[in-house]
Amino acid sequence: MARASATRKRPGTRGPTTTGDKDKLPPAIRFKRKLGGQEKSVSTGFAWDLFLFTGLFGAPLFWRRLPQWGAAVLVLWLLVIVAGSVRASTEATNVAELVLFALFLVLQVGLGFFGNRLMAKTLLSHGWVVDQPNDPGTKRVIQRWGLAT
């Protein structure tokens, strides 16, 4: 027999709280190209593709139209190759490889957190506009990301 109290509302509670919903960002914002009406959606959360796959010669960065960041990854790869091929002491090589690994890790984590914001700013600089800029969720994203529309 099921307990009746399991289905009843506890005294003193008013249901789900919505205090955090006011500051919550929408899952994505949409951009529209001024000419042609093409649409793109940019996620507002963590950029897992950039975090996981940036190390593959920066390919996701080039796909997202962030070539300067892709070039930075290619420079890091070039430094990894140089550090491995230069004849130096084993200790110096290990230190260089450790520093480059740390740089890759910091870059990938940073791009995970800020990659979607960078892509949104790039879209705006290439003539795209925010679709539905008066939507409350979109306004929060514009304010937090510092997007000038």
C-alpha positions in Angstrom: 0.0 0.0 0.0 1.4 3.4 -1.0 1.8 6.1 1.6 -0.6 8.9 1.2 2.0 11.5 2.3 4.2 10.7 -0.7 1.7 12.4 -3.0 0.7 15.3 -0.8 2.4 18.6 -0.8 4.4 19.3 2.3 3.1 22.1 4.5 4.9 25.4 4.1 6.1 24.7 0.5 4.9 26.7 -2.5 6.0 24.5 -5.3 9.2 24.9 -7.4 11.2 28.0 -6.8 11.9 30.2 -9.8 14.5 32.6 -8.3 17.3 31.0 -10.4 15.2 31.0 -13.6 15.4 34.8 -13.8 19.2 34.6 -14.4 19.2 31.4 -16.4 20.4 31.8 -20.0 18.4 30.2 -22.9 20.1 27.1 -24.4 20.9 29.0 -27.6 20.5 32.3 -29.4 19.8 32.6 -33.1 21.5 34.9 -35.6 20.2 35.9 -38.9 22.2 37.1 -41.9 20.9 40.5 -43.1 21.2 39.5 -46.7 19.6 36.2 -47.6 17.9 35.4 -44.3 20.2 32.5 -43.4 20.0 31.5 -39.8 22.5 30.1 -37.3 22.1 29.0 -33.7 24.9 29.5 -31.1 24.7 27.6 -27.9 25.0 29.5 -24.7 26.6 26.7 -22.7 30.0 25.0 -22.7 31.5 24.4 -26.1 32.3 20.7 -25.8 33.4 20.4 -29.5 36.0 23.1 -28.9 37.1 21.6 -25.6 37.5 18.1 -27.0 38.6 18.6 -30.6 40.7 21.9 -30.6 43.8 19.8 -30.3 43.1 18.3 -33.8 45.0 21.1 -35.4 42.3 23.6 -34.5 39.8 22.2 -37.0 36.7 23.2 -35.1 38.0 26.7 -34.8 38.3 27.1 -38.5 34.8 25.6 -39.0 33.5 28.2 -36.6 35.2 31.1 -38.4 37.7 31.7 -35.7 40.9 31.5 -37.8 43.1 33.5 -35.5 42.5 31.0 -32.7 43.0 28.1 -35.1 46.3 29.7 -36.1 47.3 29.9 -32.4 46.7 26.1 -32.1 48.8 25.5 -35.2 51.6 27.6 -33.7 51.4 25.5 -30.5 51.6 22.3 -32.6 54.6 23.8 -34.4 56.3 24.4 -31.1 55.6 20.9 -30.0 57.3 19.6 -33.1 60.2 21.9 -32.6 60.5 21.0 -29.0 60.6 17.3 -29.9 63.1 17.6 -32.7 65.6 20.1 -31.2 68.6 18.4 -29.6 68.6 19.5 -26.0 68.9 17.8 -22.7 66.1 15.4 -21.7 65.2 17.6 -18.8 64.8 20.7 -21.0 62.7 18.7 -23.5 60.5 17.4 -20.7 60.0 20.9 -19.3 59.2 22.3 -22.7 56.7 19.6 -23.4 55.1 20.1 -20.0 54.7 23.8 -20.6 53.2 23.2 -24.0 50.8 20.7 -22.6 49.7 23.2 -20.0 49.2 25.8 -22.7 47.1 23.4 -24.7 45.0 22.5 -21.7 44.4 26.2 -20.7 43.5 27.1 -24.3 41.1 24.2 -24.6 39.4 24.9 -21.3 39.2 28.6 -22.1 37.7 27.9 -25.5 35.2 25.5 -23.9 34.0 28.4 -21.7 34.3 31.3 -24.1 34.2 29.7 -27.6 30.5 30.3 -28.2 30.8 33.9 -27.1 33.7 34.3 -29.6 31.7 32.8 -32.3 28.7 35.1 -31.6 31.0 38.1 -31.7 32.5 36.9 -35.0 29.0 36.4 -36.5 28.1 40.0 -35.5 31.3 41.3 -37.1 30.5 39.5 -40.3 27.1 41.2 -40.8 24.8 38.8 -38.9 22.2 40.2 -36.5 20.7 38.7 -33.4 17.3 37.2 -34.2 14.6 38.3 -31.7 16.8 40.8 -29.7 13.9 41.8 -27.5 13.4 38.3 -26.1 14.3 38.4 -22.3 16.6 35.4 -22.6 18.4 36.8 -25.6 18.7 40.2 -23.8 20.5 38.4 -20.9 22.9 36.7 -23.3 23.6 40.0 -25.1 24.3 41.7 -21.7 26.5 38.9 -20.3 28.5 38.3 -23.4 28.9 42.0 -24.2 27.5 41.8 -27.6 26.9 45.1 -29.4 23.8 44.7 -31.7 
